[in-house]
């Protein structure tokens, strides 16, 4: 165990034998740090936060502070960070706002500098969040989603797995799995995240199925209800996944627009 002499570590924190804690870092009570966790200088880990094995936290990150929610009372709630996740400089992650609730980050996520996860956010595995992106309360992000720099995401929004959000986009409706949201636009998807699907190992045949689903939703002339009814007859797991995502949406789905064809 390597703990810098200027670090402040509460006696009731639970630390694996090989953790590394840098200068002026603060590790509060009830914090749990798994094997191989590294905490950078001036980082603060507040109570009821746990980091699984192999996590790396860079300078000035804040994990587990109280939620920015006027409805919050002095209750026990949590932040849980999955294994292998990297948290870069100045990232802020707040704990749940209601008793016994959790803000949760999956395994092997990468949160870049100054990004923010509000209370009760849930990230899947292998999610990448770029510099300055802001996720409001109760946002849910699927596995392998990519959220570009300075995106702003409204509370209670869902970002589907393998979705990709362009830089500076504003999102106040759900983003379908496998889709791309337009940069510098509000609630606009521009097509499918083909590169992300290839990198995730989705076969060419399956990508064609997803393309067919997308065309039914946005190019068939059917409304969303009619499109979903048609797609529910499709036995493809991808069609079923997307239909389920749409039917469980509470805020509606981002619409399609061929932004690349707009005049500048």
N, C-alpha and C positions, 0 to 999 in steps of 0.2 A: 504494500500500500504506500502510495506517494502522496502526502498531503503537505502542501506548502505551509511554512510556519505562519504566514499571514492569513491563511484561510480560517473561517469560522465554521466548525462542524459541531452540531448539537450532539450531546452524549447519547440521545435516544435515536439518532439516525442509524439505519442498518446499511452497512457498507460491505461489499464483497472484498476479499483479501487483496485484490489487485487493482482497485480503483485508483485513478489519478485525479487529484484536485489541485487546481492552479491557484496563483496568488489572489488573495482578497475574495475568493469565492465564498459563498455562504450556503451551507447545507443545514436546513432547519430540522426540527424534530419530526419524527414519523416518516421521514424521507427514506426511500429504499433505492439503493444503487446496485445494479447487478454486476456480474463479472465483466471486467474489462472496460467499464464505463470511464470516460474521461471528461472532466469538467474544466472548462477554460477559465481564465482570469476574470474576476468581477461577475461571474455568473451567479444567479441566486435561484436556489431550488427550495420552494416553500413547502410547508407541511402537506401531508396527504398526497405527495407526488411519488411516483415510482418509475424508474427507468430500467428496462430490461438489459440484458447483456449486450455489450458492444456498442452502446450508444455513445455519441460524441457530442458534447455541448460546447459551443464556442463562446468567446468573450461577450459579456454583458447580456447574455440571454436570461430571460425571466420565465420560470416554469412554476405554475401552481399558485400564482397570486390570485387575490379575490376577484370574482367576476365583476365586470363593469355593467351592473344590472341593478337598478334602483329597487327591484323587488327582492334582491338578495338579503337574507337574514344570516345571522351568525350560525351556520350549519356546517356539518361535516360533509364534504364532497371531495372529488378526487381528480387528479390527472394521471393517466397511465400511458407510458411511451413504450412501444414495442421494440424488439431487439434490432440492432443494427441501424437505428435511425440516427441521422445527423441533423443537428440543430445549429444553424449558423449565427453570426453575430447579431445581437439585438432582437432576436425572435422573442415574442411574448405568447405564452400559452396560459389561459386562465382556467381554473377548475370549474366544475359544475355549479349551477346556481341553486338547485333544489337539493334537499337532503339526500345523501347517498347516491347522487348522480355523478357522471364521469365525463370528462373531456378525454377523448381517446385517440391516440395516434398508432397506426399499425406498424408492422415490421418493415424495415429497410426503406423508410420514407426519407426525403431530403427536403428540409425547410430552409430556404435561403434567407439572407440577411433582411431583418426588419419586417418579416412577414408576421401575421397575427392570427391566432386561433382563439376565438371568443369561447365563452362557456358552452359546454355540451356539444362542441364540434366533434365529429367522428370521421377520422381518415381511415381508409382501407390500407392495404399493403402496397409498397412501392409507389406511393404518391409523391410527386414532385411539386413543390410550391415555390415559385420564384420570388425575387426580391420585392418587398413592399406589398405583396398581395394581402388582402384583408378578408377574413372569413368571419361573418357575424354568427350569433348564437344559433345552435342547433343545425348548422350546416352539416350535410353528410356527403362525403366524397368517396367514390368507388375506387377499387384497385386500379393502379397504374394510370390514374388520371394525371394530367399535367396542367397546372395553373400558372400562367405566365405572369410577368412582372406587373405590379400595380393593378391587378384585377380586384374588383370589389364585388362581394357576394352577399346578398341580402340574407337575413335570418330565415331559417327553416327551408332553405333551398337544398336540392339534391343535385350532385354532379355525378353522372353515370360513369361506370368503369370505362377506362380507356378513352374518356373524353379529353379534349384539349381546348383550353381557353386561351385565346389570343391576348396579347398585352393590352392593358388599359380597358379591357372589356368590363361592362357592368352587367350583372346577372341577378335578376329578381324573379326568374322562372326556372324550372328544372331543365337541365341540359341532358339530353338523351345519351345513353351509352354509345361509344364509338364515334361520336360526332365532334365537330370543331366549331367553337364559338368565335365570332369575328372580333378582330382587334378594334378598339375604339368604337364599339357599338354597344347598344343595350339590347339584350335578349335576342341575339341573332346568331343562328348557326349557318355555316356556309357549306357544309358537306361532311364527309366522313374523315376520320383520323386514320388514313390508310397507312402512313408511316408507323404510327403507334401500334396498329394491329399487326403489321409485319414483324415489328420488334418483339411483340408479345407472342409470336409463334402461331398466329391465326392463319390458317392455310388459304391459298388463293381461292379454293372452292368455297370455303366458309365466308371469305370476304365478298364473294359474289352474292351469297345469300343475304348478307347484311346490306349490300348495295340494293338488292331487290326490295328488302324491307323499307329502306330509306325512300326509294322511289315510290312505293305504295303510299307512304305517309305524306310525301311532299310534292309528288309530281303526277299523281294519278287523277287529280281533280276531285277526289273524295274528301269529305271533311274528316276530322280526326276520329270521330266516333265510327264512321263508316270504314275508315282505314283499319282501325283496330279490330272491328268485327270481321273484316276480311282476313287480316293477318292471324287471327286466333285459330283459323282453320289450317294454318301452316304448322306442320309438326316440328319445324326447325327449333332447336333450343334458343337460338338467337332471336327469332321472331317472338317466341314466348317470353323471353327476358324483356324485350323492348315493350311488348304489350303490357306486361305486368308493371313495368316502370311507369308507363303512361297512366294506367288505371289507378295506380296508387298515388299519383301526383295530387297535391293539395293546392298548388299555386299555378298550375298550368305548365305547358311545355314551351321552350323557346322555339320561335318560328324560323323557317328557312328563307334565306335570301341569297342570291348569287352576287355577293358583294364585290367579287372580282370584276364584275361587268359594269359596276357603277362608273360614271364619268367623274373624273377628278378635276 
